[in-house]
Amino acid sequence: MSSSLMQGLRVGAIATLFGLMACGQSDAPNASGSSAPADAVPMATVPTATAVRSSESSASTPAPVTLSAGLTADRIDREIERMLSRDCDFSQKEEGGVEYTLCKTLDELDFPFVLMASSILVPEGSGFRYWFQDNGDLYIIERIEPAAANGRTVLVDDRQTVIYFEGQGEPEVFVDSAQWQQLSEESWIAMSAIRERFDSELMDFSNISMTGTQLPMATVTLARTGGDFNHRWATFVVPQSDTSESAYGGALRWYDAHIATMVAMTADQFCGRPSDRGAYFNYEADDSAVFMGQIFVSCATARSVMETYGRGRHTWVVLDEGGMESEVFDVWIPELPDGVVSQFQQTVLPEFTPECIEPGGTRICPGDRLL
């Protein structure tokens, strides 16, 4: 890895660390940034509510730039301009010397969906801004430097290519899946610190009819590592009493959707380090009344499934981590239209056999009632 990239990452780490310190999380991992062309679209200040809203008279939102290793600084600038045109609700607040910004909209099910977020030191004006694609994937990590051009690191959607912009020269391209995963994971940690400042807004579902597919996919409670830092343990509680029912009116069952969610969470959140091995989910249906089994999802299998079936459907879970306040957590799972559900059921589901557990010496097996 070049010295310029490492310098950008070090600067990014320091800036994000300051943002997390203001949240009382000085020991948390940090996000990383890079340098960008001097003629980039001006981004040194947080955009105003007017800037991030699209005009009511505008025709339609332009199509996003196709991500590829051949991206140029100009194409990145044009994509950010397009992102600025997306309609969203703009929120801003200042706490502990940090100005937090959130630009959010509603998805097709009327759930909050983040398009852009930032944390900027006050009055220094330095910090980070995170840009998300229309499908929710992290697109650009932008480092804000008042006295210099903003730095930009692009995470290409092949999950291994990182494009680093510095000055007016050609961008540096790195194909490194471990680095891509690290940048993504650290950025989501920083994003969590920003989202905490707006949890009351993101958790406000007063205008939503909480029925059918508009319920959260699950309530996921993460357990402590217990000294094993290579695996994650979680309780995955779903509201459905009959998981064999259709999830969205087609061939996909709730059971299939639940497994797909576990796989997506494992691939995208629990397998960011080379040493990570996977996640154990204690799967409980009917609001914890019925034990469905312990499901182990390995990192290798999770990545393979997501690469094969993609991330075409947005859902969400209520996430409780380590006794902290619960938060809304966006998850992108495979779309799984009717034509591929049978293949998914025949080739993927056998990889995840529900197992019994013995908490406190009491054996509990799939189908046993807990309540």
Backbone torsions as a table, in degrees:
resi	resn	phi	psi	omega
1	MET	NA	137.0	-175.1
2	SER	-70.3	159.1	179.5
3	SER	-67.0	-33.1	179.8
4	SER	-64.5	-40.0	177.7
5	LEU	-65.6	-44.3	-179.7
6	MET	-62.8	-37.3	177.8
7	GLN	-64.2	-42.2	178.2
8	GLY	-61.7	-40.9	-179.6
9	LEU	-66.3	-38.8	179.6
10	ARG	-65.6	-44.6	178.4
11	VAL	-61.4	-42.3	178.9
12	GLY	-61.0	-40.6	-179.3
13	ALA	-62.1	-42.3	-178.9
14	ILE	-65.0	-44.9	-177.8
15	ALA	-62.9	-45.6	-179.3
16	THR	-68.3	-33.6	178.0
17	LEU	-59.2	-42.5	177.8
18	PHE	-61.1	-40.9	179.1
19	GLY	-62.3	-40.2	-179.1
20	LEU	-73.2	-31.9	177.3
21	MET	-60.1	-36.3	178.8
22	ALA	-65.5	-21.0	179.0
23	CYS	-93.8	2.1	-176.4
24	GLY	76.9	28.5	-178.3
25	GLN	-129.5	49.0	-175.2
26	SER	-64.9	-18.1	-178.2
27	ASP	-98.0	7.7	-179.0
28	ALA	-80.8	154.3	174.3
29	PRO	-60.7	163.6	-173.6
30	ASN	-127.4	164.8	178.8
31	ALA	-92.1	163.2	-175.8
32	SER	-123.2	154.2	-177.9
33	GLY	-133.6	-167.5	-178.2
34	SER	-157.5	-174.5	179.8
35	SER	-104.9	159.0	-175.5
36	ALA	-138.6	169.5	-179.2
37	PRO	-61.5	149.0	-177.6
38	ALA	-70.8	-22.5	-178.3
39	ASP	-94.6	22.6	179.9
40	ALA	-67.0	160.8	175.9
41	VAL	-56.7	129.6	-176.8
42	PRO	-56.0	120.2	-177.9
43	MET	-133.0	12.5	-173.0
44	ALA	-69.9	-18.6	178.4
45	THR	-115.5	153.7	178.6
46	VAL	-67.6	130.0	-177.9
47	PRO	-61.6	148.0	179.6
48	THR	-80.1	169.8	178.9
49	ALA	-59.3	-36.0	179.5
50	THR	-66.4	-39.2	-176.6
51	ALA	-66.1	-35.4	-175.1
52	VAL	-90.9	-3.1	176.4
53	ARG	-99.6	140.2	176.1
54	SER	-81.8	149.8	179.4
55	SER	-67.4	139.0	179.1
56	GLU	-63.3	-24.0	-177.7
57	SER	-90.4	-6.1	-178.9
58	SER	-67.5	154.3	-176.4
59	ALA	-71.0	-81.8	-179.3
60	SER	-143.8	154.5	179.9
61	THR	-65.5	130.7	-178.5
62	PRO	-61.4	157.1	177.5
63	ALA	-71.6	143.1	-178.5
64	PRO	-68.8	152.4	175.6
65	VAL	-65.9	137.4	177.8
66	THR	-71.2	127.5	-179.1
67	LEU	-75.0	133.7	175.9
68	SER	-161.4	164.2	180.0
69	ALA	-66.9	-10.5	-179.5
70	GLY	-91.4	14.1	180.0
71	LEU	-61.7	144.8	174.9
72	THR	-115.1	165.9	178.8
73	ALA	-59.5	-37.4	-179.8
74	ASP	-64.2	-41.3	179.8
75	ARG	-66.9	-36.7	176.5
76	ILE	-63.6	-43.6	178.8
77	ASP	-59.8	-42.4	-179.7
78	ARG	-66.3	-35.5	178.8
79	GLU	-69.6	-37.0	176.9
80	ILE	-66.1	-39.1	176.0
81	GLU	-59.9	-41.9	177.5
82	ARG	-63.3	-41.2	179.5
83	MET	-62.8	-36.2	178.0
84	LEU	-65.3	-22.6	-178.3
85	SER	-83.3	-9.9	-178.4
86	ARG	-71.0	138.2	-178.4
87	ASP	-74.3	130.7	178.5
88	CYS	-157.4	163.8	173.2
89	ASP	-91.6	127.5	-172.9
90	PHE	-103.2	125.0	177.9
91	SER	-125.1	146.0	-178.8
92	GLN	-149.6	139.0	175.3
93	LYS	-153.1	156.6	-178.9
94	GLU	-119.3	130.6	177.8
95	GLU	-142.4	131.7	173.7
96	GLY	54.5	37.8	178.5
97	GLY	78.6	14.3	177.6
98	VAL	-126.8	132.3	176.4
99	GLU	-97.7	118.9	-178.8
100	TYR	-102.9	138.5	-179.6
101	THR	-131.2	140.0	177.9
102	LEU	-138.9	129.7	176.8
103	CYS	-117.6	113.0	-172.0
104	LYS	-132.2	157.3	175.7
105	THR	-137.3	-171.7	177.7
106	LEU	-114.2	140.6	177.2
107	ASP	-82.1	-170.3	-175.4
108	GLU	-65.7	-16.3	177.0
109	LEU	-103.1	11.8	178.8
110	ASP	67.3	33.1	173.6
111	PHE	-99.7	147.2	179.1
112	PRO	-60.6	139.2	-175.3
113	PHE	-140.6	120.8	-174.6
114	VAL	-84.8	128.9	176.8
115	LEU	-101.5	-34.2	-179.8
116	MET	-153.4	145.4	176.5
117	ALA	-146.8	151.6	179.7
118	SER	-152.1	157.0	170.5
119	SER	-135.6	120.0	-173.5
120	ILE	-124.6	129.9	177.3
121	LEU	-68.4	139.4	178.8
122	VAL	-116.7	130.1	4.8
123	PRO	-93.9	5.4	-173.9
124	GLU	-57.0	-38.9	179.4
125	GLY	85.5	8.0	178.7
126	SER	-101.0	152.6	-179.7
127	GLY	165.9	-149.8	-177.1
128	PHE	-135.5	148.2	172.5
129	ARG	-128.8	136.2	-176.6
130	TYR	-116.0	125.9	-178.7
131	TRP	-108.5	136.6	-177.5
132	PHE	-119.2	141.2	176.9
133	GLN	-69.4	173.9	-178.9
134	ASP	-65.9	-20.8	178.5
135	ASN	-94.5	4.8	176.8
136	GLY	95.6	-8.2	-179.9
137	ASP	-72.9	142.6	174.1
138	LEU	-64.7	132.4	-174.1
139	TYR	-113.1	-52.1	-176.2
140	ILE	-134.9	134.8	168.4
141	ILE	-101.9	113.8	-175.4
142	GLU	-110.3	120.7	177.2
143	ARG	-90.9	126.1	-177.0
144	ILE	-94.6	121.2	177.5
145	GLU	-131.2	108.3	-175.9
146	PRO	-56.9	-34.6	-174.6
147	ALA	-92.7	5.1	-177.6
148	ALA	-149.8	171.2	176.5
149	ALA	-65.9	143.6	-179.7
150	ASN	-66.6	141.0	178.6
151	GLY	-89.0	146.2	-178.4
152	ARG	-135.9	129.9	173.0
153	THR	-118.3	123.6	-177.4
154	VAL	-103.9	128.8	175.8
155	LEU	-99.8	104.7	-178.4
156	VAL	-70.0	147.0	-172.1
157	ASP	-77.6	13.4	170.0
158	ASP	-85.8	-1.3	175.6
159	ARG	65.9	25.2	175.4
160	GLN	-149.6	-16.5	-177.1
161	THR	-99.2	127.8	177.1
162	VAL	-118.0	125.6	179.7
163	ILE	-109.8	125.4	-172.8
164	TYR	-116.5	121.6	-177.6
165	PHE	-101.2	132.2	179.1
166	GLU	-141.8	119.6	177.1
167	GLY	58.1	-148.3	-177.3
168	GLN	-93.3	-4.3	-176.9
169	GLY	-75.7	-177.2	178.5
170	GLU	-69.1	144.1	178.4
171	PRO	-67.4	149.7	173.8
172	GLU	-90.7	134.6	-178.5
173	VAL	-117.0	128.1	179.0
174	PHE	-122.5	131.2	175.2
175	VAL	-106.7	97.8	-173.4
176	ASP	-151.7	99.5	-176.1
177	SER	-62.9	-35.5	179.6
178	ALA	-65.1	-42.8	178.5
179	GLN	-65.8	-41.3	178.4
180	TRP	-59.2	-47.2	-179.9
181	GLN	-62.9	-40.7	-179.1
182	GLN	-64.3	-46.6	178.5
183	LEU	-61.1	-42.4	179.8
184	SER	-63.6	-47.3	-177.5
185	GLU	-63.7	-45.3	-178.7
186	GLU	-66.5	-33.5	177.6
187	SER	-68.1	-39.4	178.5
188	TRP	-67.4	-32.4	175.8
189	ILE	-64.6	-45.9	177.0
190	ALA	-62.5	-39.5	177.9
191	MET	-61.1	-36.9	179.4
192	SER	-61.6	-38.5	178.6
193	ALA	-64.1	-35.6	177.9
194	ILE	-71.5	-45.2	-177.0
195	ARG	-61.7	-32.4	179.9
196	GLU	-57.2	-30.7	-178.6
197	ARG	-72.1	-15.5	-176.0
198	PHE	-125.2	19.3	-176.0
199	ASP	-57.7	-36.5	-178.2
200	SER	-63.1	-32.8	178.8
201	GLU	-78.2	-43.1	-178.6
202	LEU	-68.7	-26.9	-177.9
203	MET	-93.9	4.9	-178.2
204	ASP	-83.8	99.9	-179.7
205	PHE	-109.4	27.7	-175.3
206	SER	-64.5	-22.3	-178.9
207	ASN	-96.8	11.3	-175.1
208	ILE	-113.1	134.5	171.7
209	SER	-81.1	108.2	-172.4
210	MET	-80.9	69.4	179.0
211	THR	-134.9	161.2	174.3
212	GLY	55.5	-133.6	-175.6
213	THR	-72.2	-6.3	179.7
214	GLN	-84.8	-5.1	170.9
215	LEU	-71.0	155.1	172.4
216	PRO	-61.8	148.5	178.5
217	MET	-59.7	-37.3	-178.5
218	ALA	-166.0	164.2	166.4
219	THR	-105.9	118.4	-174.2
220	VAL	-111.5	118.6	178.8
221	THR	-110.3	117.5	-179.1
222	LEU	-84.7	135.8	178.1
223	ALA	-94.4	163.5	176.4
224	ARG	-67.6	155.9	-174.7
225	THR	-70.5	-26.1	-179.2
226	GLY	64.9	25.9	178.9
227	GLY	93.2	-13.5	177.3
228	ASP	-97.9	103.7	-175.2
229	PHE	-93.1	6.5	-179.3
230	ASN	-99.9	-7.4	179.2
231	HIS	-132.5	155.3	172.2
232	ARG	-116.8	145.7	176.5
233	TRP	-118.8	138.4	-178.4
234	ALA	-149.8	151.3	170.0
235	THR	-99.9	126.3	-174.3
236	PHE	-114.5	97.4	-173.5
237	VAL	-103.3	126.7	-179.3
238	VAL	-118.1	153.7	-176.9
239	PRO	-80.8	-20.0	-173.4
240	GLN	-70.6	135.5	174.2
241	SER	-88.2	-24.8	177.9
242	ASP	-122.4	98.7	-175.7
243	THR	-78.8	-1.9	177.6
244	SER	-87.4	-6.5	178.8
245	GLU	-70.8	156.6	178.5
246	SER	-63.9	135.0	-178.1
247	ALA	-80.7	-42.9	-174.8
248	TYR	-128.7	22.2	178.0
249	GLY	92.6	-1.4	179.9
250	GLY	-117.1	-149.2	-176.6
251	ALA	-76.7	-21.9	-178.2
252	LEU	-69.0	125.0	178.8
253	ARG	-90.7	163.1	175.3
254	TRP	-60.2	-37.5	179.1
255	TYR	-58.7	-43.7	179.0
256	ASP	-62.3	-44.1	-179.2
257	ALA	-65.3	-37.3	178.9
258	HIS	-64.6	-46.2	178.9
259	ILE	-62.5	-42.4	178.9
260	ALA	-59.8	-36.7	179.0
261	THR	-68.5	-42.5	176.5
262	MET	-59.5	-43.1	-179.4
263	VAL	-63.5	-45.8	-178.7
264	ALA	-64.0	-42.9	179.1
265	MET	-63.6	-39.8	179.5
266	THR	-64.7	-48.6	-177.5
267	ALA	-63.5	-41.9	-171.3
268	ASP	-94.2	-19.3	-174.7
269	GLN	-123.7	-28.5	-172.0
270	PHE	-109.1	5.5	-176.4
271	CYS	-129.9	41.2	-177.1
272	GLY	-83.9	-15.1	-178.4
273	ARG	-112.4	151.0	179.2
274	PRO	-58.3	-28.6	-177.4
275	SER	-82.3	-11.1	-178.3
276	ASP	-68.0	139.2	-177.3
277	ARG	-113.4	-26.1	179.9
278	GLY	151.8	-166.3	-175.5
279	ALA	-138.4	143.7	174.3
280	TYR	-104.6	127.3	178.7
281	PHE	-116.5	121.5	169.3
282	ASN	-84.9	103.5	-170.5
283	TYR	-87.9	119.5	-177.5
284	GLU	-128.1	130.2	-179.1
285	ALA	-105.1	172.2	177.0
286	ASP	54.3	46.3	179.1
287	ASP	54.1	49.5	175.8
288	SER	77.3	11.4	-179.7
289	ALA	-81.2	-28.4	-175.5
290	VAL	-127.6	129.6	177.3
291	PHE	-83.7	123.4	-177.9
292	MET	-97.1	-7.0	179.6
293	GLY	116.7	161.6	174.4
294	GLN	-93.3	125.6	-177.7
295	ILE	-108.8	123.0	174.0
296	PHE	-100.9	128.1	178.2
297	VAL	-116.9	111.3	179.3
298	SER	-77.8	154.2	179.6
299	CYS	-62.2	-41.8	-178.4
300	ALA	-62.7	-44.6	-179.3
301	THR	-68.7	-40.9	-179.8
302	ALA	-60.6	-46.3	179.6
303	ARG	-63.3	-41.4	-179.8
304	SER	-62.3	-43.7	-179.9
305	VAL	-64.1	-44.2	-177.7
306	MET	-68.6	-34.5	177.4
307	GLU	-68.0	-35.0	-178.4
308	THR	-75.0	-42.8	-171.3
309	TYR	-106.4	-11.3	174.9
310	GLY	77.1	-172.7	-177.6
311	ARG	-128.6	77.5	-172.2
312	GLY	-105.1	-7.8	-177.5
313	ARG	-127.1	131.2	178.3
314	HIS	-90.3	133.5	170.9
315	THR	-139.8	-172.8	-179.7
316	TRP	-153.8	156.3	175.8
317	VAL	-129.8	161.2	169.1
318	VAL	-95.2	117.9	-173.1
319	LEU	-106.8	128.2	176.6
320	ASP	-119.9	113.4	-176.5
321	GLU	-117.0	114.1	173.1
322	GLY	60.2	35.1	177.8
323	GLY	79.5	1.0	178.4
324	MET	-75.2	168.7	-179.4
325	GLU	-62.3	136.4	-178.8
326	SER	-62.6	149.0	179.7
327	GLU	-139.2	157.6	174.0
328	VAL	-76.2	134.2	-177.8
329	PHE	-130.4	118.5	-179.0
330	ASP	-78.2	137.8	178.6
331	VAL	-134.1	134.0	175.1
332	TRP	-107.9	118.6	-176.5
333	ILE	-113.1	167.2	176.3
334	PRO	-57.9	144.9	179.3
335	GLU	-65.8	-45.6	177.2
336	LEU	51.5	66.4	174.2
337	PRO	-66.9	168.1	-174.7
338	ASP	-53.4	-33.3	-176.3
339	GLY	-69.0	-18.4	-178.1
340	VAL	-116.3	-2.5	-178.2
341	VAL	-60.6	-43.0	-179.1
342	SER	-61.2	-41.0	178.1
343	GLN	-63.7	-43.3	178.5
344	PHE	-60.5	-44.1	-178.3
345	GLN	-67.0	-36.3	-175.8
346	GLN	-82.9	-31.7	-175.0
347	THR	-105.4	-29.7	-175.5
348	VAL	-96.3	-48.7	-175.3
349	LEU	-57.1	-36.6	178.3
350	PRO	-61.4	-17.0	178.0
351	GLU	-73.2	-15.5	-173.6
352	PHE	-123.6	81.2	-178.5
353	THR	-83.5	123.4	177.4
354	PRO	-65.0	130.2	-177.9
355	GLU	-114.9	160.5	174.4
356	CYS	-78.5	159.9	174.4
357	ILE	-130.4	163.0	179.4
358	GLU	-133.5	69.6	177.9
359	PRO	-71.5	124.9	179.2
360	GLY	64.7	21.9	178.8
361	GLY	87.4	-3.8	178.8
362	THR	-96.3	121.6	-177.6
363	ARG	-81.1	125.3	178.5
364	ILE	-123.6	127.5	-175.7
365	CYS	-121.0	161.9	178.9
366	PRO	-52.5	129.9	-179.0
367	GLY	100.3	-16.3	179.0
368	ASP	-69.6	142.8	178.8
369	ARG	-85.5	138.2	178.8
370	LEU	-101.8	-24.1	-178.6
371	LEU	-126.3	NA	NA
